[in-house]
Amino acid sequence: MQHRVIIKLIGQLQLLRTLSKPKLINYITATSRNTALNHLRSVKKIAEVPYDDSIEDVRRHLPEIDEMMLYGELRDSVYSAWDNLDERNRRVLELKYVLKKPNEQIAKELGIRADSVRMVLSRARNSLKAMMDI
């Protein structure tokens, strides 16, 4: 399984060369963990719970946490709350913001419909925001 991680990282060499050391460490860690989880999921065929909610609920909450994460204004709060997130929420946020994967690829890795990714991201951001000291 280790070779799968290396192959994925080799495919992203141009991106890896542009990342700062902390982002590079996070990227490699997230890639390793997600590759292992994908392998376990394919072996065990773990059932995922579908996330199908209304698009209006998604639109209501999208911009708030996106802006905070992108501009790093509350970085310390994010770091302190990050470890308290459950595995699924942490994983979906890593896929989107650390690994910068498109929603279609996130859906494939999570085993959900592509149009459900926005709701999953919304819930993950709301969970993170609720845990942050803001």
C-alpha positions as a Markdown table, in Angstrom:
| # | Residue | x | y | z |
|---|---|---|---|---|
| 1 | Met | 0.0 | 0.0 | 0.0 |
| 2 | Gln | 2.9 | 2.4 | 0.6 |
| 3 | His | 3.7 | 2.4 | -3.1 |
| 4 | Arg | 0.2 | 3.8 | -3.8 |
| 5 | Val | 1.0 | 6.8 | -1.7 |
| 6 | Ile | 4.3 | 7.4 | -3.4 |
| 7 | Ile | 2.7 | 7.1 | -6.8 |
| 8 | Lys | 0.0 | 9.6 | -5.9 |
| 9 | Leu | 2.6 | 12.0 | -4.6 |
| 10 | Ile | 4.8 | 11.6 | -7.7 |
| 11 | Gly | 1.8 | 12.6 | -9.7 |
| 12 | Gln | 1.6 | 15.9 | -7.8 |
| 13 | Leu | 5.3 | 16.8 | -7.8 |
| 14 | Gln | 4.7 | 20.3 | -9.4 |
| 15 | Leu | 2.2 | 21.2 | -6.7 |
| 16 | Leu | 4.4 | 19.7 | -3.9 |
| 17 | Arg | 7.3 | 21.9 | -5.0 |
| 18 | Thr | 5.3 | 25.0 | -4.5 |
| 19 | Leu | 4.0 | 24.2 | -1.0 |
| 20 | Ser | 5.6 | 25.6 | 2.2 |
| 21 | Lys | 7.0 | 23.1 | 4.6 |
| 22 | Pro | 3.9 | 23.0 | 7.0 |
| 23 | Lys | 1.5 | 22.7 | 4.0 |
| 24 | Leu | 3.7 | 20.0 | 2.5 |
| 25 | Ile | 3.7 | 18.0 | 5.7 |
| 26 | Asn | -0.1 | 18.3 | 5.9 |
| 27 | Tyr | -0.5 | 17.3 | 2.3 |
| 28 | Ile | 1.7 | 14.2 | 2.6 |
| 29 | Thr | 0.0 | 13.2 | 5.9 |
| 30 | Ala | -3.5 | 13.6 | 4.4 |
| 31 | Thr | -2.6 | 11.7 | 1.3 |
| 32 | Ser | -1.2 | 8.8 | 3.3 |
| 33 | Arg | -4.2 | 8.6 | 5.6 |
| 34 | Asn | -6.7 | 8.9 | 2.8 |
| 35 | Thr | -5.0 | 6.3 | 0.8 |
| 36 | Ala | -5.0 | 3.9 | 3.8 |
| 37 | Leu | -8.7 | 4.7 | 4.4 |
| 38 | Asn | -9.6 | 4.1 | 0.8 |
| 39 | His | -7.7 | 0.8 | 0.9 |
| 40 | Leu | -9.5 | -0.3 | 4.1 |
| 41 | Arg | -12.8 | 0.7 | 2.6 |
| 42 | Ser | -12.3 | -1.3 | -0.6 |
| 43 | Val | -11.3 | -4.3 | 1.5 |
| 44 | Lys | -14.1 | -4.1 | 4.0 |
| 45 | Lys | -16.7 | -2.5 | 1.9 |
| 46 | Ile | -17.8 | -0.2 | 4.7 |
| 47 | Ala | -21.2 | 1.3 | 4.1 |
| 48 | Glu | -21.4 | 5.1 | 4.1 |
| 49 | Val | -24.5 | 7.1 | 5.1 |
| 50 | Pro | -25.8 | 9.2 | 2.2 |
| 51 | Tyr | -26.0 | 12.9 | 2.8 |
| 52 | Asp | -29.0 | 14.2 | 0.8 |
| 53 | Asp | -30.4 | 17.5 | 2.0 |
| 54 | Ser | -31.8 | 20.6 | 0.4 |
| 55 | Ile | -29.6 | 22.9 | -1.6 |
| 56 | Glu | -31.1 | 25.9 | 0.3 |
| 57 | Asp | -29.5 | 24.7 | 3.6 |
| 58 | Val | -26.1 | 24.6 | 1.8 |
| 59 | Arg | -26.4 | 28.1 | 0.4 |
| 60 | Arg | -27.2 | 29.6 | 3.7 |
| 61 | His | -23.9 | 28.6 | 5.3 |
| 62 | Leu | -21.3 | 28.4 | 2.5 |
| 63 | Pro | -19.4 | 31.7 | 2.5 |
| 64 | Glu | -18.8 | 32.2 | 6.3 |
| 65 | Ile | -16.2 | 29.5 | 7.1 |
| 66 | Asp | -14.7 | 29.5 | 3.6 |
| 67 | Glu | -13.5 | 33.1 | 4.0 |
| 68 | Met | -12.1 | 32.4 | 7.5 |
| 69 | Met | -10.1 | 29.4 | 6.3 |
| 70 | Leu | -8.9 | 31.0 | 3.1 |
| 71 | Tyr | -7.6 | 34.1 | 4.6 |
| 72 | Gly | -6.2 | 32.6 | 7.9 |
| 73 | Glu | -7.8 | 35.2 | 10.1 |
| 74 | Leu | -8.7 | 32.6 | 12.7 |
| 75 | Arg | -5.9 | 30.1 | 12.1 |
| 76 | Asp | -5.2 | 29.5 | 15.8 |
| 77 | Ser | -8.8 | 28.7 | 16.5 |
| 78 | Val | -8.9 | 26.4 | 13.5 |
| 79 | Tyr | -5.8 | 24.5 | 14.8 |
| 80 | Ser | -7.2 | 24.1 | 18.3 |
| 81 | Ala | -10.6 | 22.9 | 17.1 |
| 82 | Trp | -9.2 | 20.6 | 14.3 |
| 83 | Asp | -8.2 | 17.7 | 16.6 |
| 84 | Asn | -11.7 | 17.7 | 18.1 |
| 85 | Leu | -13.4 | 17.1 | 14.7 |
| 86 | Asp | -14.7 | 13.7 | 14.0 |
| 87 | Glu | -12.7 | 11.7 | 11.4 |
| 88 | Arg | -15.2 | 12.2 | 8.5 |
| 89 | Asn | -15.5 | 16.0 | 8.9 |
| 90 | Arg | -11.7 | 16.3 | 9.2 |
| 91 | Arg | -11.2 | 14.1 | 6.1 |
| 92 | Val | -13.7 | 16.0 | 3.9 |
| 93 | Leu | -12.1 | 19.4 | 4.9 |
| 94 | Glu | -8.6 | 18.0 | 4.2 |
| 95 | Leu | -9.7 | 16.7 | 0.8 |
| 96 | Lys | -11.2 | 20.1 | -0.1 |
| 97 | Tyr | -8.8 | 22.6 | 1.4 |
| 98 | Val | -5.5 | 20.8 | 1.9 |
| 99 | Leu | -5.5 | 18.5 | -1.0 |
| 100 | Lys | -7.6 | 20.9 | -3.1 |
| 101 | Lys | -9.6 | 18.1 | -4.8 |
| 102 | Pro | -12.7 | 18.9 | -6.9 |
| 103 | Asn | -16.1 | 17.9 | -5.5 |
| 104 | Glu | -16.4 | 15.0 | -8.0 |
| 105 | Gln | -13.3 | 13.4 | -6.7 |
| 106 | Ile | -14.3 | 14.0 | -3.0 |
| 107 | Ala | -17.6 | 12.3 | -3.8 |
| 108 | Lys | -15.8 | 9.3 | -5.2 |
| 109 | Glu | -13.5 | 9.0 | -2.2 |
| 110 | Leu | -16.3 | 9.4 | 0.3 |
| 111 | Gly | -18.6 | 7.0 | -1.6 |
| 112 | Ile | -21.4 | 9.6 | -1.9 |
| 113 | Arg | -23.2 | 11.4 | -4.8 |
| 114 | Ala | -21.3 | 14.3 | -6.3 |
| 115 | Asp | -24.2 | 16.7 | -5.6 |
| 116 | Ser | -24.1 | 15.7 | -1.9 |
| 117 | Val | -20.5 | 16.9 | -1.4 |
| 118 | Arg | -21.5 | 20.5 | -0.9 |
| 119 | Met | -23.8 | 19.5 | 2.0 |
| 120 | Val | -21.1 | 17.3 | 3.6 |
| 121 | Leu | -18.7 | 20.2 | 3.3 |
| 122 | Ser | -21.2 | 22.6 | 4.8 |
| 123 | Arg | -21.8 | 20.3 | 7.8 |
| 124 | Ala | -18.1 | 19.8 | 8.3 |
| 125 | Arg | -17.5 | 23.6 | 8.2 |
| 126 | Asn | -20.3 | 24.2 | 10.6 |
| 127 | Ser | -18.9 | 21.6 | 13.0 |
| 128 | Leu | -15.5 | 23.2 | 12.9 |
| 129 | Lys | -17.0 | 26.7 | 13.3 |
| 130 | Ala | -19.0 | 25.5 | 16.4 |
| 131 | Met | -15.8 | 24.2 | 18.0 |
| 132 | Met | -13.7 | 27.3 | 17.3 |
| 133 | Asp | -13.1 | 30.0 | 19.9 |
| 134 | Ile | -14.5 | 33.0 | 17.9 |
